[in-house]
Amino acid sequence: MRTTRISWTSIGSVETLDRCTAEYSDDGIRIVGEVDGGDGPCRYAVRIDEHGLFHHAAIESGGRTLHVELVDGVWSVDGEERPDLAGATDVDITATPATNALPIRRLGLAVGGRADVEVAWVQVPSLDVALGRQRYTRVGPRAYCFESRDRDFRRTLTVDDDGFVLSYPGVFERVTGS
């Protein structure tokens, strides 16, 4: 098993520090993190399989824990089926750039390649979950243009060899990683 520890700080009016650990094994990756600052602490754990497919996330914020699962193509939130999330392939937790690595790793885009994805978009601190439509375009060996197809938002992310964000301009900057 290989382990990587990563920390990001937020940029802008709300200061946060996000510390996560990615544990790589033969059966997938487990990402566990904690965000301090902002609207209060947030903890998250995300599980993807060896093919990069999302399976489960637990997100804690404001004294509440939310469970998001994708099993056999069916999404559930806190044990209740969510047909409105049908078509989503990944989870995106607003408090952390760690979840941007999920589609980046899974898609394996060549430079110049582009893919539209749908995600279960988890807003922190409210823990509301909605369908989010996004686009990733690989614009360089370690750079992806990330766009929301639901609102006017676009950033060029730089990433490490594992697909984890190094720079998310105006939003997050990586401060450590090993």
N, C-alpha and C positions, 0 to 999 in steps of 0.2 A: 504494500500500500504506500502511496505517495501522498504527502500532505503539503498544501500551500497555504500560507497565511497572508492576507491582504487587508490593507486599511485604505479607506478613502475619506476625504473631508469634503464637505459641501462648499459650494461657492455661491455667494449671494447673500441675501438678507437673513436667512435662517442657517445657523451654523450647526452642523452635525458631524459626528465621527462614526464611521461604519467600520467595524472589524469583523472579518469573516475568515473561515477556514474551509478550504475545499479539500475533501478527502477522496482520492481516486483509488478505485479498486477494480477488480475484474468484472464486477457486476454493475458498475456505474460510478456516479459521483454524488456525494452528499455535500451540500453547501450549508454551513451553519454560521449565522452572523448576529451581530448586535449593533444597533444604531443608538447612539446617545445624542441628546440635544434635540433641536427642532421642537416638535409638538409633544415631546415625551419619548421615553425609551421604546424601542421596537426590537423584537427578536424574531428571527426567521430561521427555518430549516427547510431545505428544498432537496428533493431526491429525483435524480434522473437515471435512467438505465444505461447499460453499456452502449446503446445505439444513440444516446442523447435524447431519448424520449422522456418527457416529463411524466412523473407519477404522483407525487405528493408534495404539499407544502403546508407548513404550520407557521402562522404569523401571529405574534402576540403584540398587542398595543392597547394602552389604556386599561389594563387589567383583564382584557378579553383575548381569547385564543381562537383563531379562525383556522379551519382545516379545509384545504382545497385539494381535490383528487381528480385524476383522470384514469379511469379503469375501463378497458375494452371500449374506448371511444366515448364513454359517458362521463361527463363532468358532474361533480357534486361539491357543494359547499356546506360544511358542517353536517354532512350526511344526507342532505337533500339534493335530489337531481336538479341540474340547472341546464335545461334544453337551450336557453338563450346563449350558452357558451359553446354550443355545437360548432365544430369547425376550428375551434382554438386548438393550438398545438403546444403552447408554452404558457407559463405564468410570468407576469411582470409585476414586481412589487415596487411601488413608487419611491419608497424610502432608500432603495439601494440600487447601484449599478450592477450588482452581482448577477441579476437575472437577465441582463442583456447578453450574457455569455451563452445562455441556453440556445436561442435561435442561431447565434453566430457559430457555435460549435456544431449544432445539428445540421445546418444548411451546407456547411463546407463550400461556400461560394468561391469561384475563381475570381480573380481581379476582373472587374467589369460586369460580373454577375449580379443579378438583382432578384429578390424574392419578396412577395407579399405574404405576411403572416397575420394570424389572428391569435390573440392572447387573452387569458383571464387576467384582467388588469385589476390589481388589488391596491386600492388607495389607502394610504396610511396618513392619519391615525384612525380614520373612520372604519376601516376594514370593509368598505363597500367593494363589491366585485362586479365588474361589467366587462363586456366584450370590447376589446381594443383592437383596432386595425393598424398594422405597422408595415413599414417597408425597410428592408436592409439592402443596400447596394455596396458591394465591395469596391472601394475606390483606390485601394493600394494594398501592398502586402500585409499591412497591419492597420488598415483604416477602412471604416465602414460609415457610409452616410445612413443615419438612422432617421426615419421620418414617421410621424404619426399621420395616418390617413384620415383621422377623425377631427384633427384640429391643426392649426398652423404651427407646427413644431418640426424643426430639423436641426440636427447636429452631426458633425463628423467625429466619430469616436475613434480613438486609437486604442489598440488592444495588445496584450502580450501573446505569447505563443499558444496559450491555453484559451484564448478568446475573452479573457477578463479585461475590463476597461482599465486603461492607463489614464486617459484624459477624456472627459465628457464636457466640452467647453461650456462654461457658464453654469454648470450644474455640479459636477464632481471632479476631483483630481485625486489620483492615487498618491498616497504618502509612503506606503511600505508594501513590500511583496517579496516573498521568498519561497 
